[in-house]
């Protein structure tokens, strides 16, 4: 399938057109998602679906611009950092209102960041470096570190396991009231039907133009409805018919069909990211690194990617965690460990590791991301050829995100990730993340990388981390892929992005 993508493919987070500022308010858009988010507390989940919805309700101190550079959001500016890299002074924007009408101040930020380092996996990742979070005055927060920690601002900017700012008195665990500062606020949630967001009239956008997730966030729409549509084929038909205004996560083989629609057009993000098989390193069959190596040896990444994405227009074989257009690209550790497709050798390796064929490899996956399921099917056949017993557990995505938190329920779960601007954002690097990779080598390499502030030295130290990941296999990268979504032709202002956002979106009159 040859694609004419010239007008469809954009670099991630292309700045929204400046003429949006003159557009009229009004209208409702319906967004078809892959399912029901397991929570609306973005601190409590790393699921992309949670971040997609909640980034409209809650905001962070920082975010990312179109070039994946950190940029202020609720903070007035990027932090002032002391010469020794241990003190971050953060000035806050004034006049920011929460959805309950109260005004944001430094005590809200301190309470929220303390909740984040307690509740969020990425907050826990930063917690060991943080000495104290304090309010210097009503508009200033100071974060004191025990040692320099270069990824801190990126972690504070991320909308996934996010450091959202809540009112100081709304810090319940689990969250009871969904009160943020975002351009839209939660009006109603009907499980398995919709999540209804409405314009927050008290919102104060940043000045200037929109810039990726940063800059001005305009509220042209009256309402955004996120509707769970778990079946991929149903999402395809809905895209073709125009039933929804935006349809997330479509199988790539539907590109030509959607392109032929009179009311909808495909949206391609190239490259989007990479699928991964995450191992349970704490319990079960995959606890032993020798077993993880045997499993990896059995698998054909090429056949899995071909089954999942069909055409090389939509995928590429690449064992490097970051592709070549990223500064973080390195091939450290990859040679001899990627796309081996050697079931016979894997069988011998598994036997040497003590595997007797009795305990199954429990693969946890979901058909809501159809490409996950297709990869799981191919993997299962290769593993069976290598003499492994396989237990394929196919569940909805919300159930998967719950089950993966239980060390006793799975050996591999399948997920994917966009290419993140800062490698420290990769969830599996945190020992608290499902997979529970927590070894001396992880600690040594990840902490050295995180503590270094010099950009060039960090690139070399990231190579050490990738090498450690290939040596101990907390997860396996399968390849690179492009993302396919679709939007109604009447909708303007939606740009290709790994976590689609709908501030700045409007409907042609």
PyMOL commands that set and color helices and strands:
alter all, ss='L'
color gray80, all
select helices_A, chain A and resi 18-22+48-54+106-119+121-127+152-157+232-241+252-259+285-287+289-298+301-309+343-352+370-385+397-403+423-425+427-429+440-451+455-472
alter helices_A, ss='H'
color red, helices_A
select strands_A, chain A and resi 9-10+28-33+62-64+70-72+80-81+87-91+130-137+140-145+184-190+194-199+210-211+214-215+223-228+246-247+264-279+315-316+360-365+389-394+412-418+475-477+480-488+491-492+506-507
alter strands_A, ss='S'
color yellow, strands_A
deselect
rebuild
show_as cartoon
